[in-house]
């Protein structure tokens, strides 16, 4: 879709703002219902690097869900998990 770049920019801004507003040591969950790498891993890793946030292994919080991949983020798929294409990443503020 044509609006992925604009949406990814907005998502980076929102995730960065959330990290700035959570207390030091606090955790922010970045969740989006997108299969696009620019909106999922791209946003998540870019903000984590830029703000020096610790990346937590999101798979640990979904113990009953099979086939979660190598982590540390989780991408759920309709054909594997019976869900929408949901992405989950967890960041701890330094």
C-alpha atoms as one frame of an Amber mdcrd trajectory, in Angstrom:
protein
   0.000   0.000   0.000   1.033   3.551  -0.737   0.607   4.778   2.821   3.011
   2.317   4.508   5.887   4.828   4.628   3.712   7.528   6.195   2.216   5.066
   8.669   5.658   3.744   9.634   6.825   7.301  10.326   3.808   7.904  12.568
   4.360   4.569  14.326   8.031   5.434  15.007   6.926   8.735  16.541   4.284
   7.045  18.705   6.622   4.289  19.918   9.392   6.776  20.709   6.934   8.968
  22.640   5.701   5.974  24.621   9.272   5.042  25.557  10.051   8.597  26.624
   6.968   8.696  28.861   7.269   5.333  30.596   9.313   5.343  33.801  12.963
   4.196  33.576  12.916   0.404  33.630   9.323   0.362  32.392   8.230  -1.789
  29.474   6.379  -0.714  26.339   4.634  -3.235  24.096   4.638  -2.325  20.415
   1.736  -4.130  18.765   0.453  -3.672  15.254  -1.834  -5.664  12.987   0.415
  -5.397   9.960   2.455  -7.917   7.986   4.656  -5.184   6.463   8.274  -5.210
   7.681   8.433  -1.424   7.460   5.637  -1.190  10.053   6.800  -4.052  12.261
  10.466  -4.964  12.612  11.581  -1.773  10.881   9.793   0.523  13.318  10.641
  -1.615  16.347  14.376  -2.076  15.746  14.882   1.494  14.579  13.338   3.010
  17.703  15.068   0.508  20.006  18.477   1.407  18.555  17.875   5.144  18.462
  16.701   5.332  22.075  18.960   2.614  23.492  16.046   0.503  24.722  16.515
  -3.088  25.837  14.717  -5.570  23.596  12.862  -8.244  25.566  11.937 -11.669
  24.204   8.198 -11.399  23.561   7.893 -15.176  23.076   8.239 -15.641  26.840
   4.884 -13.910  27.339   3.023 -16.219  24.942   3.923 -19.669  26.306   0.844
 -21.425  24.928   1.275 -20.196  21.360   3.193 -22.559  19.046   5.484 -21.675
  16.153   6.607 -18.217  17.303   9.879 -18.216  15.394  13.347 -17.211  16.558
  12.328 -14.057  18.445  12.784 -11.736  20.132   9.703 -10.289  18.422   6.576
 -12.242  17.523   4.714 -12.182  14.226   1.397 -14.021  14.232  -0.133 -15.201
  10.954  -3.677 -16.164   9.949  -2.580 -19.444   8.346  -0.415 -20.484  11.331
  -2.085 -19.032  14.390  -5.696 -18.394  13.358  -5.304 -14.667  14.078  -4.809
 -11.496  12.110  -1.205 -10.722  11.115  -0.295  -9.321  14.539   3.214  -8.172
  15.516   4.475  -7.874  19.103   7.737  -6.407  20.341   8.683  -5.450  23.899
  11.088  -2.650  24.856  12.410  -1.729  28.291  13.348   1.912  28.817  16.922
   2.349  30.065
